[in-house]
Amino acid sequence: MIIGKDIIEQHNKNEVENFNSDFAYLSDKLTKSGSDVAEIVNKIADFQVAIPSWALGAGGTRFGRFSYGGEPAVLEQKLDDVGLLHALTHSAGAVSLHIPWDIPSDVSALKESAASHGLIFDAMNSNTFQDQPDAKHSYKFGSLNSVNEDSRAYAVEHNKEVIRIGKELDSKSLTVWLADGASFPGQLNFQTALSNTEKSLKEIYAGMPEDWKLFIEYKPYEPNFYSTTIQDWGTSFMLANACGDRAFTLVDLGHHLPNTNIEQIVATLMYKGKLGGFHFNDSKYGDDDLTVGSIKPYALFLIFNELVYGMENNKNNPYPAWMIDASHNIKDPLEDLLQSLEAILIAYAQALLVDQKALKEAQLNNDVVAAQDILQNAYRTDVRPLLKAARLQTGAALDPITAYRSLKVRETLISERGWAKATGL
């Protein structure tokens, strides 16, 4: 299914009158307060978030998966689905492939398909957290940290193969997330595991092209519940420094213990020039991978406040690679991704409204009340008209979910594809 510009323009006609009045009111209010509305709209329009290739199929729970129909049965259909998201929002302009779940069978054809949708290939993702059917060595007791030299070498070679595939797709980065760890005390030696991981990452780093970046992810627990080898941002930061200048920490919102001050982590990493990537999701209890902004929208705003400040003031830090890493569970996956994109852009727009000069003055004067008000005034602003202005500017749908439903996208996909399950799950 393809959603053309003419279809979106026709849909927008039903929404534009309400938008015009809402935007005029907000624009006038923000302009009087000193905001450059046009600049903010342009920044929102330029903001792009990568969609992971595994996120287009139906979800479920750890105990069962519930098909939604119309799932993409092959990688090319996954690109078609991301193309639908991008056509509706113009903010999902990249795809992040997960290998070996989504190995291209025809690289040239896949690149042509991506280009037809206006998509690029973002960070490549390796998989050493599960054994594949034809695996020569097992990751049961670790991959990059394994005491088994053959398992380590096998995991390193897999990452190098992911890099080779990524080079063909014009990707420029590799994300490494490890499930490596221990389920029980005494199972492994912490220092040996860390040493093996560092050596393995250095081998992978040495195998990257000179214009590539390595993103090292971390997670405090799961699937091992006694320890994980890269358990926090400090360990990731240390390993990135050990690898070199093109290695960075990747922050996943869900990969923290409850009530962790993630915005402080973001600020610290950007100050040191080591925040390479960012995965968006939300959580109530742990690594729940819920729809972005569905549980803690204020926390997301505070994180974006640090991201916006860092992008403006920490020129030693590269522009972060953004990706949604959430599980839609029982929702239509495309609708869930549309909701996540909306929440990300809302938090970004709110952060752009923060009067950083006034906030700095309040901080220097130790005016805690004023500092809180400055942040909360930005957060409490309904910025949705700004998002709609950006979409109108780029030719996207003013209200993507309403358009998605009125155009009967899911029904069309079911009629085209039937009830086959998506690959890579």
C-alpha positions in Angstrom: 0.0 0.0 0.0 1.3 3.5 -0.9 -0.1 6.7 0.5 0.5 9.5 -2.0 0.7 13.2 -1.3 -2.6 13.8 -3.0 -4.3 11.5 -0.6 -2.8 13.2 2.4 -3.6 16.6 1.0 -7.2 15.5 0.6 -7.3 14.2 4.2 -5.8 17.5 5.5 -8.5 19.5 4.0 -10.8 18.2 6.7 -8.4 19.3 9.5 -6.8 22.5 8.2 -9.5 24.9 9.5 -9.1 23.9 13.1 -5.4 23.8 12.7 -5.2 27.3 11.4 -7.0 28.8 14.4 -5.1 26.7 16.9 -1.7 27.5 15.4 -2.5 31.2 15.1 -3.3 31.4 18.8 -0.2 29.5 19.9 2.1 31.2 17.5 1.0 34.6 18.7 1.4 33.6 22.3 4.9 32.1 21.8 6.1 35.0 19.7 5.1 37.5 22.4 7.1 35.4 24.9 10.2 35.7 22.6 10.1 32.3 20.9 11.1 32.0 17.2 8.1 29.9 16.0 9.4 29.4 12.5 12.7 28.1 13.7 11.0 25.7 16.2 8.7 24.4 13.4 11.7 23.8 11.1 13.6 21.9 13.8 10.5 19.7 14.4 10.2 19.1 10.7 13.9 18.1 10.4 13.8 15.6 13.4 13.9 12.0 12.2 13.6 8.8 14.2 14.7 5.4 13.0 12.2 2.5 13.1 13.7 -0.9 13.9 12.9 -3.6 11.4 11.5 -6.0 14.1 8.9 -3.5 15.2 6.4 -3.9 12.3 5.0 -7.3 13.3 2.2 -8.0 15.8 3.2 -8.2 19.5 2.0 -9.8 22.6 3.5 -10.8 25.9 6.5 -13.0 27.0 4.0 -15.9 27.0 2.1 -15.4 23.8 2.0 -13.5 20.6 -1.3 -12.3 19.1 -1.4 -11.7 15.3 -2.9 -8.5 14.1 -3.1 -9.4 10.4 -1.4 -7.8 7.5 2.0 -8.4 9.0 5.1 -7.9 6.8 6.3 -11.4 5.8 9.6 -10.3 4.3 12.0 -7.4 4.8 10.8 -5.6 1.7 7.3 -5.4 3.2 8.8 -4.0 6.5 10.3 -1.2 4.5 6.9 -0.6 2.9 5.4 -0.3 6.4 8.1 2.2 7.5 7.3 4.0 4.3 3.7 4.3 5.3 4.8 5.7 8.7 7.1 8.2 7.0 4.4 9.3 4.5 2.0 10.0 7.3 4.5 11.8 9.6 7.6 12.7 7.6 9.5 12.0 10.8 10.3 8.2 10.4 12.9 8.6 7.7 15.3 5.8 8.7 15.3 2.0 9.2 17.5 0.2 11.7 18.0 -3.5 10.7 18.5 -6.3 13.1 20.7 -9.1 11.9 20.2 -12.1 11.4 16.5 -11.5 11.7 16.5 -9.3 8.6 19.3 -10.2 6.3 18.8 -8.6 2.8 18.5 -11.1 0.0 19.0 -8.4 -2.7 20.9 -5.4 -1.4 20.4 -3.3 -4.6 16.7 -3.9 -4.7 16.3 -3.2 -1.0 18.2 0.1 -1.4 16.0 1.1 -4.3 12.9 0.2 -2.2 14.1 2.4 0.7 14.9 5.3 -1.6 11.4 5.1 -3.1 10.0 5.7 0.4 12.6 8.4 1.2 14.3 6.2 3.8 17.9 5.6 4.8 19.5 2.8 6.8 20.5 3.8 10.3 22.5 1.9 12.8 22.8 -1.9 12.3 22.0 -4.2 15.2 23.8 -7.5 15.9 22.3 -10.4 17.8 24.4 -12.5 20.1 21.7 -13.0 22.7 20.1 -16.1 21.1 21.4 -19.1 19.3 20.4 -19.4 15.6 19.3 -22.8 14.1 22.6 -23.2 12.3 24.8 -21.8 15.1 28.3 -23.4 15.3 28.8 -22.2 18.8 26.4 -21.4 21.7 25.8 -18.1 23.5 24.1 -19.9 26.4 27.0 -18.9 28.8 27.9 -15.6 27.1 29.1 -14.2 23.8 31.6 -11.3 23.8 32.3 -12.1 27.5 32.4 -15.9 27.2 35.1 -18.0 28.8 34.9 -20.1 25.7 37.3 -18.6 23.1 35.4 -20.1 20.2 32.1 -18.6 21.3 33.8 -15.2 21.7 35.4 -15.4 18.2 32.0 -16.5 16.8 30.3 -13.5 18.3 33.0 -11.1 17.1 32.7 -12.5 13.6 28.9 -12.1 13.6 29.3 -8.4 14.4 31.9 -8.0 11.6 29.4 -9.7 9.2 26.7 -7.2 10.4 29.2 -4.4 9.5 29.8 -5.9 6.1 26.0 -5.9 5.4 25.7 -2.4 6.7 28.4 -1.1 4.4 26.5 -2.4 1.5 23.4 -0.5 2.7 25.3 2.7 3.4 24.8 2.5 7.1 27.4 4.2 9.2 27.1 2.7 12.7 26.8 -0.6 14.7 24.8 -1.0 17.9 25.9 -3.7 20.3 23.6 -4.9 23.0 24.7 -7.8 25.1 22.6 -10.2 27.1 25.9 -11.5 28.6 25.8 -12.0 32.4 25.1 -14.4 35.1 22.0 -15.9 36.5 23.6 -17.1 39.8 26.4 -16.0 42.1 29.7 -17.6 41.3 28.7 -18.4 37.7 31.4 -16.1 36.3 34.3 -13.9 37.4 33.3 -10.3 37.0 36.7 -9.1 36.0 37.3 -11.8 33.5 33.9 -11.2 31.9 34.6 -7.5 31.6 38.1 -8.1 30.3 36.8 -10.5 27.6 34.1 -8.1 26.6 36.6 -5.2 26.2 38.9 -7.3 24.1 36.0 -8.5 21.9 34.6 -4.9 21.4 38.1 -3.7 20.5 38.2 -6.4 17.8 34.9 -5.3 16.5 35.9 -1.6 16.6 39.1 -2.4 14.6 36.9 -4.0 11.9 34.8 -1.0 11.4 35.3 1.5 8.5 36.9 4.8 9.5 33.6 6.7 9.1 31.6 4.3 11.3 30.5 4.7 14.9 30.1 1.9 17.5 27.2 2.3 20.0 27.6 0.3 23.2 24.3 -0.3 25.0 23.8 -1.2 28.6 21.2 -2.9 30.8 21.1 -3.5 34.6 19.3 -6.9 34.3 17.5 -9.4 32.1 17.8 -12.0 30.8 20.4 -12.6 33.5 19.0 -11.6 36.9 22.2 -11.8 39.0 24.4 -9.7 36.9 24.9 -8.3 33.4 28.4 -7.6 32.1 27.6 -4.1 30.7 25.1 -3.2 33.5 25.2 0.7 33.5 26.2 3.8 31.6 29.5 4.0 33.5 30.6 0.6 32.2 29.5 1.4 28.7 31.4 4.7 28.9 34.5 3.0 30.1 34.4 0.4 27.3 33.7 3.1 24.7 36.8 5.0 25.9 38.8 1.8 25.7 37.7 1.3 22.1 38.4 4.7 20.7 37.1 8.1 19.6 34.3 6.6 17.4 32.8 4.4 20.2 30.0 5.8 22.2 27.4 4.9 24.8 23.9 4.3 23.8 21.1 5.1 26.2 17.9 3.1 26.2 15.1 4.7 28.3 14.0 1.3 29.7 17.5 0.1 30.6 17.6 1.6 34.1 16.6 0.7 37.6 13.4 2.4 38.8 13.6 6.2 39.4 17.1 6.5 37.9 17.9 10.1 37.0 18.2 9.4 33.2 18.4 13.1 32.3 21.5 13.4 34.5 23.1 10.5 32.7 22.3 12.1 29.3 23.8 15.4 30.5 27.0 13.7 31.7 27.6 11.7 28.5 27.0 14.7 26.3 29.3 16.8 28.4 32.0 14.2 27.8 31.1 13.9 24.1 30.1 10.2 24.4 26.3 10.0 23.9 26.1 8.3 20.5 22.5 7.0 20.4 19.2 7.0 22.1 16.4 4.4 22.2 12.9 5.6 23.1 10.3 3.7 25.1 8.6 3.9 28.4 8.2 1.8 31.6 6.2 1.4 34.7 8.1 -1.3 36.6 11.3 -2.0 34.7 12.3 -2.6 31.1 8.6 -2.7 30.0 9.2 -1.3 26.5 5.9 0.5 26.5 4.7 3.2 24.1 6.9 6.3 24.3 5.4 8.9 26.6 2.6 6.6 27.8 3.7 6.4 31.5 6.2 9.2 32.2 5.8 12.1 29.8 7.3 14.7 32.2 10.4 12.5 32.6 10.7 12.3 28.8 10.4 16.1 28.6 13.2 16.6 31.2 15.4 14.2 29.2 14.8 16.1 26.1 15.6 19.3 27.9 19.1 17.9 28.5 19.3 16.6 24.9 18.4 20.0 23.4 20.9 21.8 25.7 23.6 19.3 24.9 23.0 19.5 21.1 23.4 23.3 21.4 26.3 23.5 23.9 28.3 20.2 23.6 29.7 20.5 20.1 32.2 17.7 20.9 29.2 15.3 21.0 28.0 13.9 17.7 24.4 14.3 16.7 22.7 11.3 18.4 21.1 8.5 16.5 17.5 8.3 17.5 15.5 5.0 17.4 12.2 3.8 18.8 12.7 0.6 20.8 9.3 -0.1 22.2 6.9 -3.1 22.2 3.4 -2.5 21.0 2.1 -5.6 22.9 -1.6 -5.8 22.0 -1.8 -2.7 19.8 -1.7 -2.3 16.0 2.1 -1.9 15.6 1.8 0.9 13.2 -0.6 2.9 15.4 1.7 2.3 18.3 4.7 3.6 16.4 2.6 6.7 15.3 1.8 7.3 19.0 5.5 7.0 19.9 6.6 9.4 17.2 4.0 11.9 18.4 5.2 11.7 22.0 8.8 12.1 21.0 8.1 15.2 18.9 5.9 16.7 21.6 8.7 16.3 24.2 11.2 17.7 21.8 9.0 20.7 20.9 8.4 21.4 24.6 12.1 21.3 25.3 12.7 23.8 22.5 10.3 26.2 24.3 12.4 26.3 27.5 13.9 29.7 28.0 17.5 28.6 28.6 18.7 32.1 29.3 16.1 32.7 32.0 16.7 29.2 33.4 20.4 29.9 33.6 19.8 33.1 35.5 17.5 31.4 37.9 20.1 28.7 38.5 22.8 31.3 39.1 20.5 33.1 41.6 19.6 29.9 43.3 15.9 30.7 42.5 14.5 27.2 42.7 10.9 28.3 42.3 11.6 30.2 39.1 13.6 27.4 37.7 10.8 24.9 38.3 8.2 27.3 36.8 10.3 27.9 33.6 10.5 24.1 33.0 6.8 23.4 33.8 5.5 26.4 31.8 7.2 24.8 28.7 5.9 21.3 29.6 2.4 22.5 30.1 2.2 24.2 26.7 0.1 22.3 24.2 2.6 22.1 21.4 0.6 19.9 19.1 -0.2 22.8 16.7 3.6 23.1 16.2 3.8 19.5 15.2 1.0 19.9 12.8 2.6 23.0 11.3 5.8 21.0 10.7 3.8 18.2 9.1 1.9 20.6 6.9 5.2 22.1 5.8 6.6 18.7 4.8 3.5 17.3 3.3 2.6 14.9 6.1 -0.8 14.2 7.6 -2.0 16.8 10.2 -3.3 14.0 12.3 -1.5 10.8 11.4 -3.6 8.3 13.4 -6.9 9.8 12.2 -5.5 9.5 8.6 -4.3 6.0 9.2 -7.7 4.9 10.4 -9.8 6.8 7.8 -7.6 5.4 5.0 -8.2 1.9 6.4 -4.5 1.1 6.2 -4.6 -2.0 8.4 -7.6 -3.4 6.6 -5.8 -2.9 3.3 -2.7 -4.6 4.5 -4.7 -7.6 5.7 -6.4 -7.8 2.3 -3.0 -7.7 0.6 -1.0 -9.9 2.9 -3.4 -12.1 4.8 -2.5 -13.4 8.3 1.1 -14.4 7.9 3.4 -13.7 10.8 6.2 -11.2 10.5 9.8 -12.4 10.2 12.4 -11.7 12.9 10.4 -12.3 16.1 
